Structure formats: structure tokens, C-alpha cells
Amino acid sequence: MQQEPCFRHKRIALLQFKTGLVDDYALLNSWKNSSNARDCCQWRRVGCNNATGRVVLLDLSTIISEELEQTLGFSGKIDSSLLSLSSLTYLDLSGNSFTRIPEFIGSLTNFQHLKLSNIELTSPKFPYQLGNISNLQTLDLASTSVVIKNTDWLAHHSSLKYLILVI
């Protein structure tokens, strides 16, 4: 029996997440709740597990447009609706502008790859709850304005292969 392509509650969570973003360049215009766009696994920048239909990847990194000669990305806030995407293993928010990295990110314990490089933050407070993500293999914080006062949280990351903190 074939799995439903995108579970309704996952689609709703993604649409809720989208409402927190300012998408001036319509990069997420495929994210709709219309009858012909219900399969969020077909939406741009979303990846799903082929066997289960669960959302496992969000790539919301910026795009460099050579014809417009600028970087296209998002701003706004990272909405807690991400918590509904319990199978999410890969999140790339690189190059965007957000208010902050929320503490609830540490509750997404299935993350394996979290890329937050080159993000501009209104509040540079570092969420030490990232220490709760025990499966994390890649953490990219290169060129962010985040302030890390101690590294005790790293002790919980036995799976960590790549920690990128380049300024």
C-alpha cells in the first residue's frame, strides 16, 4: 500500500512555518494548500522520505541570482510549527535574516544536519538547547552574529562530525 504523499498535518505545519517568513521573492510559491498542490513532497525546497512520505529535509538557504545581481532569501521568524516535523533530519537556513535562533530548535532531536551559516540575527543569543540534539552530525554556524559564551553543550554531541564556527 502506497503512503499518502504528504500527511495533512505536515502540510499545515509547513504552511504555518511559511507565515512567519518574509518571502519577497516568492521562493516558496509552490507551498500552497490548493487541491493541485497538496503534496508537500513536491514543493520546492522540501524533501521527503520516499518510503514513508515524511518530511526529512528543508533547504531554505539563500539563492544567488546572477541576473538580478543579488542574493534572494528570507527574513522573519523561525516558527515553532517546525516541531510538528518530527522526522526532519536536515535544515538549512543559511544566508537569511531572522529575529533569533529559537530555543525550541533543541527539541528537534532527529536533526543530523543544521546549517545556520551567514545568517543575520536581531538577537544573537545562542540557544544552548542545541545540546539536546544528540544525532547531530553537522552544525554550521560560520559567519553568524551568534554569541557563544561557553561550549559545554558540545559535550552532548558524540555524533558530531563537522562543527563549523569560522568568523
Backbone hydrogen bonds in HBPLUS format (Angstrom, degrees):
<---DONOR---> <-ACCEPTOR-->    atom                        ^
c    i                          cat <-CA-CA->   ^        H-A-AA   ^      H-
h    n   atom  resd res      DA  || num        DHA   H-A  angle D-A-AA Bond
n    s   type  num  typ     dist DA aas  dist angle  dist       angle   num
A0010-LYS N   A0007-PHE O   2.97 MM   3  5.32 130.6  2.22 107.4 121.2     1
A0011-ARG N   A0007-PHE O   3.02 MM   4  6.37 157.0  2.07 156.8 164.1     2
A0012-ILE N   A0008-ARG O   2.92 MM   4  6.22 160.0  1.96 154.1 159.8     3
A0013-ALA N   A0009-HIS O   3.02 MM   4  6.10 150.6  2.11 131.3 139.2     4
A0014-LEU N   A0010-LYS O   2.96 MM   4  6.24 156.7  2.01 149.0 154.5     5
A0015-LEU N   A0011-ARG O   2.96 MM   4  6.24 158.6  2.01 149.9 156.0     6
A0016-GLN N   A0012-ILE O   2.88 MM   4  6.09 151.4  1.96 147.4 155.5     7
A0017-PHE N   A0013-ALA O   2.87 MM   4  6.10 156.7  1.92 146.7 153.4     8
A0018-LYS N   A0014-LEU O   2.91 MM   4  6.15 153.9  1.98 146.0 153.1     9
A0019-THR N   A0015-LEU O   3.20 MM   4  6.49 138.8  2.38 137.5 147.0    10
A0019-THR N   A0016-GLN O   3.10 MM   3  5.23 127.8  2.39  97.4 110.7    11
A0020-GLY N   A0017-PHE O   3.12 MM   3  5.61 147.2  2.23 110.5 119.3    12
A0021-LEU N   A0018-LYS O   3.00 MM   3  5.25 153.7  2.07 108.5 117.0    13
A0077-LYS N   A0020-GLY O   2.96 MM  57  5.25 167.4  1.98 139.8 141.7    14
A0022-VAL N   A0075-SER O   2.69 MM  53  5.06 161.7  1.72 142.9 143.5    15
A0075-SER N   A0022-VAL O   3.26 MM  53  5.06 145.4  2.39 129.8 139.0    16
A0026-ALA N   A0023-ASP O   3.20 MM   3  5.47 168.5  2.22 118.3 118.3    17
A0029-ASN N   A0026-ALA O   3.32 MM   3  5.12 148.1  2.43 111.0 106.4    18
A0031-TRP N   A0028-LEU O   2.97 MM   3  5.48 160.4  2.01 116.7 123.1    19
A0037-ALA N   A0034-SER O   3.03 MM   3  5.32 165.1  2.05 114.3 118.5    20
A0042-GLN N   A0039-ASP O   2.90 MM   3  5.65 165.4  1.92 122.2 127.2    21
A0043-TRP N   A0040-CYS O   3.13 MM   3  4.99 157.0  2.18  98.4 105.5    22
A0046-VAL N   A0043-TRP O   3.40 MM   3  5.72 151.5  2.49 131.4 127.9    23
A0059-ASP N   A0045-ARG O   2.99 MM  14  4.99 161.2  2.02 136.7 142.9    24
A0047-GLY N   A0057-LEU O   2.87 MM  10  4.58 159.1  1.91 134.9 134.1    25
A0056-VAL N   A0047-GLY O   2.86 MM   9  5.82 158.1  1.91 145.3 152.7    26
A0057-LEU N   A0047-GLY O   3.09 MM  10  4.58 150.2  2.18 139.2 133.2    27
A0049-ASN N   A0054-ARG O   2.87 MM   5  5.48 154.7  1.93 153.3 158.9    28
A0053-GLY N   A0049-ASN O   2.72 MM   4  5.20 153.6  1.79 152.4 158.0    29
A0089-THR N   A0056-VAL O   2.87 MM  33  5.24 163.4  1.90 126.1 129.9    30
A0090-TYR N   A0056-VAL O   3.07 MM  34  6.35 145.3  2.20 152.3 162.0    31
A0058-LEU N   A0090-TYR O   2.98 MM  32  6.26 152.4  2.05 147.7 156.3    32
A0092-ASP N   A0058-LEU O   2.99 MM  34  6.39 155.9  2.04 159.6 166.1    33
A0060-LEU N   A0092-ASP O   2.73 MM  32  5.58 143.8  1.86 155.4 163.1    34
A0062-THR N   A0094-SER O   3.00 MM  32  6.40 146.7  2.12 153.3 163.4    35
A0063-ILE N   A0072-LEU O   2.81 MM   9  5.07 161.4  1.85 148.1 153.7    36
A0072-LEU N   A0063-ILE O   2.65 MM   9  5.07 175.1  1.66 163.3 164.6    37
A0065-SER N   A0070-GLN O   2.86 MM   5  5.53 163.3  1.89 170.6 170.2    38
A0069-GLU N   A0065-SER O   2.80 MM   4  5.61 116.9  2.21 130.1 147.0    39
A0070-GLN N   A0065-SER O   3.17 MM   5  5.53 147.9  2.28 144.6 152.4    40
A0097-SER N   A0074-PHE O   3.04 MM  23  6.37 169.2  2.05 150.7 153.8    41
A0099-THR N   A0076-GLY O   3.02 MM  23  6.26 137.6  2.20 157.4 167.6    42
A0082-LEU N   A0079-ASP O   3.31 MM   3  6.43 171.4  2.32 125.5 126.7    43
A0083-LEU N   A0080-SER O   2.94 MM   3  5.75 163.2  1.97 123.1 127.2    44
A0084-SER N   A0081-SER O   3.00 MM   3  5.65 158.9  2.05 116.8 122.7    45
A0085-LEU N   A0082-LEU O   2.86 MM   3  5.35 160.1  1.90 116.3 123.1    46
A0088-LEU N   A0085-LEU O   3.04 MM   3  5.59 166.2  2.06 122.4 125.6    47
A0112-GLN N   A0089-THR O   2.72 MM  23  5.03 170.3  1.73 132.5 132.9    48
A0113-HIS N   A0089-THR O   2.95 MM  24  6.32 158.7  1.99 161.3 167.2    49
A0091-LEU N   A0113-HIS O   2.96 MM  22  6.33 160.6  1.99 160.5 166.5    50
A0115-LYS N   A0091-LEU O   2.89 MM  24  6.26 169.0  1.90 161.1 164.5    51
A0093-LEU N   A0115-LYS O   2.89 MM  22  6.07 166.3  1.91 172.4 168.5    52
A0095-GLY N   A0117-SER O   2.89 MM  22  6.35 147.3  2.00 153.5 161.1    53
A0120-GLU N   A0096-ASN O   2.88 MM  24  6.35 154.7  1.94 148.5 156.8    54
A0098-PHE N   A0120-GLU O   2.82 MM  22  6.23 152.7  1.90 171.6 177.1    55
A0122-THR N   A0098-PHE O   3.10 MM  24  6.63 140.8  2.26 138.8 150.1    56
A0122-THR N   A0099-THR O   3.09 MM  23  4.59 121.9  2.44 100.4 116.3    57
A0123-SER N   A0099-THR O   2.72 MM  24  5.91 154.8  1.78 167.1 172.0    58
A0105-ILE N   A0102-PRO O   3.27 MM   3  5.94 164.0  2.29 115.1 119.7    59
A0106-GLY N   A0103-GLU O   3.07 MM   3  6.04 158.8  2.12 129.4 132.1    60
A0107-SER N   A0104-PHE O   2.80 MM   3  5.29 161.9  1.83 117.4 123.8    61
A0108-LEU N   A0105-ILE O   3.09 MM   3  5.58 164.9  2.12 114.9 119.7    62
A0111-PHE N   A0108-LEU O   3.23 MM   3  6.08 169.9  2.24 124.2 127.0    63
A0137-GLN N   A0112-GLN O   2.67 MM  25  5.01 162.6  1.70 127.8 134.2    64
A0138-THR N   A0112-GLN O   2.92 MM  26  6.35 153.4  1.99 154.2 161.8    65
A0114-LEU N   A0138-THR O   2.93 MM  24  6.06 168.5  1.94 151.0 153.6    66
A0140-ASP N   A0114-LEU O   3.00 MM  26  6.42 163.9  2.02 157.4 161.8    67
A0116-LEU N   A0140-ASP O   2.72 MM  24  5.57 160.0  1.76 152.9 159.4    68
A0118-ASN N   A0142-ALA O   2.76 MM  24  6.22 156.2  1.82 160.1 167.6    69
A0147-VAL N   A0124-PRO O   2.82 MM  23  5.67 161.3  1.86 156.4 152.4    70
A0130-LEU N   A0127-PRO O   3.08 MM   3  6.16 166.7  2.10 128.7 130.4    71
A0131-GLY N   A0128-TYR O   3.06 MM   3  5.91 169.2  2.07 120.3 123.8    72
A0132-ASN N   A0129-GLN O   2.84 MM   3  5.56 169.4  1.86 122.7 126.3    73
A0133-ILE N   A0130-LEU O   3.18 MM   3  5.70 168.9  2.19 116.3 119.8    74
A0134-SER N   A0132-ASN O   3.06 MM   2  5.73 121.3  2.41 110.0  93.8    75
A0136-LEU N   A0133-ILE O   3.32 MM   3  5.71 165.9  2.35 114.0 117.2    76
A0161-LYS N   A0137-GLN O   2.74 MM  24  5.03 159.3  1.79 125.3 132.2    77
A0162-TYR N   A0137-GLN O   2.89 MM  25  6.26 162.4  1.92 161.2 166.3    78
A0139-LEU N   A0162-TYR O   2.86 MM  23  6.24 160.8  1.90 164.9 171.4    79
A0164-ILE N   A0139-LEU O   2.92 MM  25  6.31 168.0  1.93 159.4 162.6    80
A0141-LEU N   A0164-ILE O   2.78 MM  23  5.73 162.8  1.81 159.7 162.6    81
A0143-SER N   A0166-VAL O   2.69 MM  23  6.06 157.0  1.74 165.1 171.0    82
A0154-LEU N   A0151-THR O   3.03 MM   3  5.60 155.6  2.09 115.9 123.0    83
A0155-ALA N   A0152-ASP O   3.11 MM   3  5.82 161.8  2.14 120.2 124.9    84
A0156-HIS N   A0153-TRP O   3.37 MM   3  6.07 165.2  2.40 116.0 119.4    85
A0157-HIS N   A0154-LEU O   3.01 MM   3  5.43 165.4  2.03 121.7 123.4    86
A0160-LEU N   A0157-HIS O   3.30 MM   3  5.34 157.6  2.36 102.0 108.6    87
